[in-house]
Amino acid sequence: TRRSSISINDKVRMYGRIGQALIDAKQSGRDAFAAIEAVMEQMSRDGVKLSVVFYGAVINAYAKADSAKGAEWWLEKLITSGVGKPNSICFNIVISAWAKLCNVSRAELWLSRMSEFGLVPDELSYNALINACARANSLSRAELWLEKMQQSGMPVNKPIEERKPTREVEKRSEE
């Protein structure tokens, strides 16, 4: 239908603009994140409605570039945008970004904020937080979060060395 094709066309144009801005920034030596933000602001001024998925892509870009602050900033921007409520993927990206930096308190903050939006932490949420604790050498906190994970009904996987090998693994080891 016409309405959905306009929406799809807008999305294609948005991704194209961001891609071109990133290419231009790289070729000219400018800040890639500033380029993304400039395009986002221009699209907002042009009246292009940004989706939760689109914000999620930007949040992920910042997280992959080890900018937990940037990922967090865009999640906050999504929260206040009125576009829709963030999904657990957006939260998990920010939790994981802080985990990579060993910032347990920021990772805990974002896990706790999930409930404000009717979201329940999932296995990825807990694993990222436990990982943050381990990276920060806070084993007692890791154990606390592991207990909370178990209490919530999340499955806790056994360490790899305790798992029973599958037939495929057994076949490969026999060869």
Phi, psi and chi 1 to 4 in degrees:
 res  aa     phi    psi   chi1   chi2   chi3   chi4
   1 THR       -  162.5   64.8      -      -      -
   2 ARG   -62.0  -43.6 -177.4  158.6  170.4   76.8
   3 ARG   -62.3  -45.2 -175.1  176.5 -172.4  150.4
   4 SER   -71.0  -31.9   63.0      -      -      -
   5 SER   -69.8  -33.0   65.6      -      -      -
   6 ILE   -64.3  -43.8  -69.4  170.0      -      -
   7 SER   -61.7  -43.7  175.7      -      -      -
   8 ILE   -65.4  -42.7  -69.9  169.5      -      -
   9 ASN   -61.0  -41.5  -72.2  -21.8      -      -
  10 ASP   -60.5  -42.2  -75.8  -16.7      -      -
  11 LYS   -65.0  -42.7  -72.2  177.3 -175.8  176.3
  12 VAL   -62.1  -43.3  168.5      -      -      -
  13 ARG   -62.6  -41.1  -83.5 -166.9  -72.5  -76.1
  14 MET   -60.4  -49.6  -76.8 -169.8  -65.9      -
  15 TYR   -63.6  -38.3  -72.6  114.3      -      -
  16 GLY   -63.1  -43.5      -      -      -      -
  17 ARG   -63.3  -43.7  -76.8  167.4  137.6  178.3
  18 ILE   -66.7  -43.7  -72.3 -155.4      -      -
  19 GLY   -59.3  -45.6      -      -      -      -
  20 GLN   -65.5  -39.2 -170.3   60.6   52.4      -
  21 ALA   -62.9  -39.6      -      -      -      -
  22 LEU   -66.8  -41.8  -71.0  171.4      -      -
  23 ILE   -62.8  -47.8  -69.5  167.3      -      -
  24 ASP   -60.3  -42.7  -66.3  -14.8      -      -
  25 ALA   -63.5  -42.0      -      -      -      -
  26 LYS   -65.4  -43.5 -175.9  173.5 -177.5  172.6
  27 GLN   -67.5  -31.3  -70.7  174.7  -14.7      -
  28 SER   -97.1   -3.5   66.8      -      -      -
  29 GLY    78.6   14.3      -      -      -      -
  30 ARG   -83.8  168.8  -69.4 -175.7  -38.9 -138.0
  31 ASP   -71.1  118.7  179.7   13.7      -      -
  32 ALA   -63.5  -37.6      -      -      -      -
  33 PHE   -67.7  -37.6  -65.0  125.7      -      -
  34 ALA   -62.9  -35.9      -      -      -      -
  35 ALA   -65.3  -43.2      -      -      -      -
  36 ILE   -60.6  -47.2  -68.9  172.7      -      -
  37 GLU   -63.3  -37.9  -69.0  172.5   20.5      -
  38 ALA   -64.3  -42.2      -      -      -      -
  39 VAL   -65.9  -43.1  170.1      -      -      -
  40 MET   -60.7  -44.0  -63.9  -77.2  -77.4      -
  41 GLU   -63.8  -42.1  -69.5  -59.6  -39.6      -
  42 GLN   -63.6  -42.2 -177.7   61.1   49.4      -
  43 MET   -64.1  -39.5  -72.5 -170.1  -67.2      -
  44 SER   -62.3  -44.2 -177.8      -      -      -
  45 ARG   -64.1  -33.3  -76.3 -167.5  -60.8  -84.6
  46 ASP   -76.6   -4.1  -69.4  -12.4      -      -
  47 GLY    83.1   13.8      -      -      -      -
  48 VAL   -75.0  126.0  175.3      -      -      -
  49 LYS   -82.1  118.6 -174.6  174.9 -179.6 -173.8
  50 LEU   -85.5  139.5  -56.2  174.3      -      -
  51 SER   -95.9  166.6   68.6      -      -      -
  52 VAL   -59.3  -40.6  171.3      -      -      -
  53 VAL   -63.3  -40.7  171.7      -      -      -
  54 PHE   -65.1  -45.3 -167.5   75.8      -      -
  55 TYR   -58.9  -41.2  -86.0   96.1      -      -
  56 GLY   -58.9  -38.5      -      -      -      -
  57 ALA   -64.8  -39.5      -      -      -      -
  58 VAL   -69.3  -42.8  173.9      -      -      -
  59 ILE   -57.3  -44.4  -67.8  164.5      -      -
  60 ASN   -64.9  -39.2 -167.0   44.1      -      -
  61 ALA   -60.2  -43.6      -      -      -      -
  62 TYR   -65.8  -42.2  -85.1   84.1      -      -
  63 ALA   -63.2  -42.3      -      -      -      -
  64 LYS   -64.9  -25.7  -75.6 -168.2  179.3  -66.6
  65 ALA   -90.8   15.2      -      -      -      -
  66 ASP    60.4   32.8  -65.6  -32.1      -      -
  67 SER  -111.8   79.9  176.6      -      -      -
  68 ALA   -62.1  -36.7      -      -      -      -
  69 LYS   -61.9  -42.0  -77.3 -175.8 -179.3 -179.6
  70 GLY   -65.8  -42.8      -      -      -      -
  71 ALA   -61.6  -43.8      -      -      -      -
  72 GLU   -63.1  -42.3 -178.4  177.3  -85.9      -
  73 TRP   -60.2  -43.8 -171.0   85.0      -      -
  74 TRP   -70.6  -31.3  -80.5  101.2      -      -
  75 LEU   -65.7  -42.6  179.5   52.1      -      -
  76 GLU   -60.5  -41.7  -72.7  -76.7    3.9      -
  77 LYS   -62.7  -41.2 -172.4  128.1  172.7  124.8
  78 LEU   -61.1  -44.7  167.8   58.1      -      -
  79 ILE   -59.0  -40.1  -70.8  167.8      -      -
  80 THR   -91.4   -4.3   59.9      -      -      -
  81 SER   -72.9  -26.8   71.5      -      -      -
  82 GLY    82.4    3.2      -      -      -      -
  83 VAL   -68.5  -36.0  167.8      -      -      -
  84 GLY   158.1  170.8      -      -      -      -
  85 LYS   -79.7  144.8   75.4  175.5 -170.6  171.4
  86 PRO   -66.2  152.9   15.2  -20.0      -      -
  87 ASN   -98.0  174.0   56.7   34.6      -      -
  88 SER   -65.3  -26.4   60.8      -      -      -
  89 ILE   -61.5  -46.3  -65.2  167.7      -      -
  90 CYS   -59.7  -44.1  -65.8      -      -      -
  91 PHE   -64.7  -44.6  -82.9   92.0      -      -
  92 ASN   -63.1  -34.2  -72.8  -19.0      -      -
  93 ILE   -63.2  -45.2  -68.6  168.7      -      -
  94 VAL   -68.3  -42.2  171.4      -      -      -
  95 ILE   -58.3  -46.3  -66.9  165.8      -      -
  96 SER   -65.7  -36.3  -66.6      -      -      -
  97 ALA   -62.5  -44.1      -      -      -      -
  98 TRP   -69.2  -34.0  -74.7  117.5      -      -
  99 ALA   -61.6  -41.5      -      -      -      -
 100 LYS   -60.1  -28.2  -78.9  174.9   72.4  175.6
 101 LEU   -94.7    7.8  -61.9  176.1      -      -
 102 CYS    62.8   24.5  -56.2      -      -      -
 103 ASN   -96.3   86.1 -167.2  -35.7      -      -
 104 VAL   -63.3  -42.9  176.6      -      -      -
 105 SER   -63.6  -38.0   59.5      -      -      -
 106 ARG   -69.9  -40.1  -65.8  -53.6  -67.1  177.3
 107 ALA   -63.0  -41.8      -      -      -      -
 108 GLU   -63.8  -41.0  -72.9  173.7  -28.2      -
 109 LEU   -56.9  -47.6  169.5   78.8      -      -
 110 TRP   -71.8  -32.0  -74.5  101.9      -      -
 111 LEU   -64.4  -42.4 -173.7  131.6      -      -
 112 SER   -69.0  -29.4   68.7      -      -      -
 113 ARG   -73.8  -15.5  -71.2 -153.5   56.2 -160.3
 114 MET   -56.3  -38.6  -68.9  177.6   81.5      -
 115 SER   -64.6  -25.6   63.9      -      -      -
 116 GLU   -59.9  -23.1  -66.9  175.1   32.2      -
 117 PHE  -113.0   17.2  -58.3   92.4      -      -
 118 GLY    72.3   19.8      -      -      -      -
 119 LEU  -100.4  146.2  -60.1  171.6      -      -
 120 VAL  -111.3  129.0  176.3      -      -      -
 121 PRO   -55.3  138.9  -23.1   33.0      -      -
 122 ASP  -110.3 -172.0   59.0   18.0      -      -
 123 GLU   -58.3  -39.8 -165.1  171.0   -9.1      -
 124 LEU   -64.3  -39.8  -65.5  173.2      -      -
 125 SER   -60.3  -52.2  -47.4      -      -      -
 126 TYR   -64.6  -42.8  -76.2  109.1      -      -
 127 ASN   -62.1  -40.2  -76.0  -22.5      -      -
 128 ALA   -63.7  -41.6      -      -      -      -
 129 LEU   -68.5  -42.3 -172.6   50.3      -      -
 130 ILE   -63.1  -38.8  -67.8  165.2      -      -
 131 ASN   -61.6  -41.6 -175.8   35.5      -      -
 132 ALA   -59.8  -44.1      -      -      -      -
 133 CYS   -62.4  -43.5  -64.6      -      -      -
 134 ALA   -64.5  -43.0      -      -      -      -
 135 ARG   -63.6  -33.8  -74.3  175.3 -179.3 -121.0
 136 ALA   -86.0    4.1      -      -      -      -
 137 ASN    60.2   37.5 -155.6   25.7      -      -
 138 SER  -110.9   74.8  179.7      -      -      -
 139 LEU   -66.5  -34.5  -59.8 -178.9      -      -
 140 SER   -65.7  -37.4   60.1      -      -      -
 141 ARG   -68.3  -38.4 -105.3  168.1  128.4  170.8
 142 ALA   -60.6  -43.1      -      -      -      -
 143 GLU   -65.0  -38.9  -71.4  172.8  -12.2      -
 144 LEU   -59.7  -46.2  172.2   77.1      -      -
 145 TRP   -70.0  -31.2  -76.4  106.5      -      -
 146 LEU   -65.0  -41.0 -176.4   60.6      -      -
 147 GLU   -62.1  -45.3  -78.2  179.6   34.0      -
 148 LYS   -62.4  -37.1  -72.9 -175.6  179.7 -170.4
 149 MET   -62.6  -46.3 -178.0  179.7  178.4      -
 150 GLN   -64.4  -41.4  -70.6  171.9  -42.9      -
 151 GLN   -63.8  -29.6  -70.1  167.6   -2.3      -
 152 SER   -79.0   -7.0   73.6      -      -      -
 153 GLY    93.9    3.8      -      -      -      -
 154 MET   -71.3  141.5  -71.2  -72.1  133.2      -
 155 PRO   -72.4  139.6   23.9  -30.2      -      -
 156 VAL  -109.6  117.1  176.6      -      -      -
 157 ASN   -76.9  147.0  -65.6  -36.4      -      -
 158 LYS   -75.0  152.9  -66.6  179.2 -178.5  176.9
 159 PRO   -58.4  152.6  -20.7   29.2      -      -
 160 ILE   -53.7  -42.2  -68.4  172.1      -      -
 161 GLU   -67.3  -17.4   55.4  -85.2   -2.7      -
 162 GLU   -93.6   -9.8  -69.1 -179.3   20.5      -
 163 ARG   -76.2  146.7  -65.0 -177.9 -170.1  165.8
 164 LYS   -76.1  129.6 -174.4  175.7  179.9 -179.1
 165 PRO   -65.6  146.6    8.9  -10.3      -      -
 166 THR   -81.0  168.1   62.5      -      -      -
 167 ARG   -60.3  -37.3  -72.6 -179.9 -172.1 -129.9
 168 GLU   -63.8  -42.0 -172.3  175.5  -52.4      -
 169 VAL   -66.1  -41.4  171.7      -      -      -
 170 GLU   -62.0  -41.3  -72.5  172.1  -10.1      -
 171 LYS   -63.1  -43.9  -77.2 -179.7 -172.5  175.8
 172 ARG   -64.1  -36.3  -82.8 -171.2  -92.4  145.2
 173 SER   -74.3  -22.4   64.0      -      -      -
 174 GLU   -78.9  -24.4  -69.6  172.3    1.2      -
 175 GLU   -74.1      -  -66.0  173.3   -5.5      -
